[in-house]
Amino acid sequence: MPIEEPICDHILLPTDGSTATEQAVSHGLGLARTSDATVHALYVTDESEFSAVTDASAHEQLRFSVEKLGRRATTDIAETAAEFDLTAEHELRQGTPYEEIFDHVVEQNIDLVAMGTHGQAGVGPDLGSTTLRVVRNADVPVLTVRFREDIDIDVANYYEVYDDVLVATDGSDGSMVAAEQGIDIAEMYGATVHALYVVDTNTYAYEDVPRSIVGLLKESGNTALDEIAAMGRERGVEVETPIRRGRPSRELLNYVDENDVDLVTLGAHGRTSEVHLGSTTERVIRMSRQPTLSVQ
């Protein structure tokens, strides 16, 4: 059932037409259905794909095939949204994908972007370059969903429900904004919030760092968790407030697995990063088996 004041009025679902994006689409449609939001399906024909094709006929044939794929992919999303009685729009654009996504966000007053992550690189999942650029630079929350081969989704009949939402905080302003978003979503779904603060043991791993820093970090964590718990009480949302020690990304991911968390929310930029994607956030997005909502 849609809530009276939904967090999203317009949700953008960029697609590249691959099966790897279907799970991101299902989560995006789930949020749209709960918020009664308008769905925007977008496919961008990447001009760089044609740069190496010099033969005019081959160039045109390739463009036709790519645009046909994009048209089918966006139409499928729009038709599925219509089955949920949602307003849906679909569009094909040409250009650099992440730039076109940013333009679409501004032009259509998008509130949230839902995207998939792709492939494998090295020892862990690789964030697609477009997804990474969007997460790093978008002015709206970005829901990233890692493709999982162990889940078979029929998007038309799949409806995501979140029972447990993890809100990760390091006490920074950005993480507190993300906490508000996480509480909003928990309220929508009647979910429990797990507000987690990790005392970063890397901070005091060096000999010249006073051991008293541990107490200060824990105090800072308790202050942040108390604030999140108070926000939850005001909204009638149950909030648990665990504290852990260790490497933040590892502890977050372990907590997700141990507590059957359905959604992770965290700030796109950590306490030590104002420009680039926070290292903890990027590691969590790359490795989490569950969807991650990063908030600027």
Rosetta blueprint (number, residue, H / E / L):
1 M L
2 P L
3 I L
4 E L
5 E L
6 P L
7 I L
8 C L
9 D L
10 H E
11 I E
12 L E
13 L E
14 P E
15 T L
16 D L
17 G L
18 S L
19 T H
20 A H
21 T H
22 E H
23 Q H
24 A H
25 V H
26 S H
27 H H
28 G H
29 L H
30 G H
31 L H
32 A H
33 R H
34 T H
35 S H
36 D L
37 A L
38 T E
39 V E
40 H E
41 A E
42 L E
43 Y E
44 V E
45 T E
46 D E
47 E H
48 S H
49 E H
50 F H
51 S L
52 A L
53 V L
54 T L
55 D L
56 A H
57 S H
58 A H
59 H H
60 E H
61 Q H
62 L H
63 R H
64 F H
65 S H
66 V H
67 E H
68 K H
69 L H
70 G H
71 R H
72 R H
73 A H
74 T H
75 T H
76 D H
77 I H
78 A H
79 E H
80 T H
81 A H
82 A H
83 E H
84 F L
85 D L
86 L L
87 T L
88 A E
89 E E
90 H E
91 E E
92 L E
93 R E
94 Q E
95 G E
96 T L
97 P H
98 Y H
99 E H
100 E H
101 I H
102 F H
103 D H
104 H H
105 V H
106 V H
107 E H
108 Q L
109 N L
110 I L
111 D L
112 L E
113 V E
114 A E
115 M E
116 G E
117 T E
118 H L
119 G L
120 Q E
121 A E
122 G L
123 V L
124 G E
125 P E
126 D L
127 L L
128 G L
129 S H
130 T H
131 T H
132 L H
133 R H
134 V H
135 V H
136 R H
137 N H
138 A L
139 D L
140 V L
141 P L
142 V E
143 L E
144 T E
145 V E
146 R E
147 F L
148 R L
149 E L
150 D L
151 I L
152 D L
153 I L
154 D L
155 V H
156 A H
157 N H
158 Y L
159 Y L
160 E L
161 V L
162 Y L
163 D L
164 D E
165 V E
166 L E
167 V E
168 A E
169 T E
170 D L
171 G L
172 S L
173 D H
174 G H
175 S H
176 M H
177 V H
178 A H
179 A H
180 E H
181 Q H
182 G H
183 I H
184 D H
185 I H
186 A H
187 E H
188 M H
189 Y H
190 G L
191 A L
192 T E
193 V E
194 H E
195 A E
196 L E
197 Y E
198 V E
199 V E
200 D E
201 T H
202 N H
203 T H
204 Y H
205 A L
206 Y L
207 E L
208 D L
209 V L
210 P L
211 R L
212 S L
213 I H
214 V H
215 G H
216 L H
217 L H
218 K H
219 E H
220 S H
221 G H
222 N H
223 T H
224 A H
225 L H
226 D H
227 E H
228 I H
229 A H
230 A H
231 M H
232 G H
233 R H
234 E H
235 R H
236 G L
237 V L
238 E L
239 V E
240 E E
241 T L
242 P L
243 I E
244 R E
245 R E
246 G E
247 R L
248 P H
249 S H
250 R H
251 E H
252 L H
253 L H
254 N H
255 Y H
256 V H
257 D H
258 E H
259 N L
260 D L
261 V L
262 D L
263 L E
264 V E
265 T E
266 L E
267 G E
268 A L
269 H L
270 G L
271 R L
272 T L
273 S L
274 E L
275 V L
276 H L
277 L L
278 G L
279 S H
280 T H
281 T H
282 E H
283 R H
284 V H
285 I H
286 R H
287 M H
288 S L
289 R L
290 Q L
291 P L
292 T E
293 L E
294 S E
295 V E
296 Q L
